[in-house]
């Protein structure tokens, strides 16, 4: 965004507070039945931050680009928890938990860039039951998946191609 302006109370050529546009939401659902329990939620964030030089103190002879800070973040998370109660007297139940997230952040600090994409998924299946006051069984399986991709250019040189890395687990 060229030509943005902001408040520069100390007159140093940089805006004092970043300009922020943010949209966030989190709807949540809960159901508590006699034999079935459900919880679920979705979180959403879309945010843009702009800061840096405002151009007010730029001299006509200056050839370097203005130092701008641009950060764009998009995040989505979701989870569900399900439980089926098959034996109320002995706390017998089977539960399934699922969650996932997606996080994308593109950032520029002058000519330096750092773009990050992350994906995560998690699943867990559990079984619980008591047989006596002192005997109980809890067992389960779980799995996790992580994915990271990032590009970065630590140098303040537009001619340098950002480096890319990908990691999966």
C-alpha positions, -999 to +999 in steps of 0.1 A: +000+000+000+019+030-012+010+065+001-005+053+034-002+079+061-006+077+099+001+097+130+037+108+135+036+126+168+074+126+174+081+138+138+107+111+130+092+101+097+077+068+110+040+064+119+037+059+157+010+032+157+005+005+130-027+007+110-046-025+118-076-041+101-088-072+119-117-096+115-120-124+141-148-148+151-153-179+171-187-197+171-190-226+195-215-254+198-222-277+228-247-306+231-250-325+264-273-355+260-277-385+283-256-409+261-239-384+238-218-353+244-206-330+216-184-298+216-172-280+186-157-246+176-143-227+147-119-198+151-111-174+123-087-145+121-079-122+092-055-093+100-035-068+081-009-045+098+008-016+081+035+006+095+069+022+086+078+055+070+050+077+060+067+096+033+062+130+050+100+136+055+112+122+022+134+146+003+131+150-035+166+137-039+161+104-020+162+074-043+158+046-017+123+031-013+104+040+019+108+015+047+074-002+050+062-029+074+034-051+060+021-081+079-009-101+067-022-130+088-049-155+081-057-183+106-084-209+108-088-234+136-115-260+143-121-288+168-148-313+177-151-335+208-175-364+207-182-389+235-206-418+236-214-430+271-223-467+270-222-476+308-233-448+332-228-468+363-191-476+355-181-444+336-178-464+304-173-442+273-156-439+240-144-404+229-131-390+197-113-356+195-104-340+162-087-307+156-069-288+129-055-254+120-042-235+091-020-204+096-006-182+068+014-151+075+031-130+049+054-103+063+077-077+048+101-055+068+115-031+042+130-054+016+133-084+041+105-109+037+093-138+059+063-158+046+051-188+067+024-214+060+016-240+087-010-268+088-017-291+117-041-320+123-047-340+154-069-370+162-074-390+194-097-420+201-101-429+238-118-457+257-125-456+295-143-479+319-142-488+356-148-524+369-145-517+406-137-488+428-100-495+424-099-510+389-102-489+357-090-490+321-081-460+300-067-467+265-064-447+234-048-439+201-037-405+188-020-391+157-006-357+148+004-342+115+025-310+111+034-291+079+055-260+077+066-240+046+084-208+048+102-184+025+125-157+038+150-132+027+170-119+056+189-094+034+176-060+025+183-067-012+154-071-036+177-089-061+182-118-036+156-146-042+139-157-010+150-191+003+123-218+007+120-245+033+094-273+037+091-296+067+066-323+074+061-346+105 
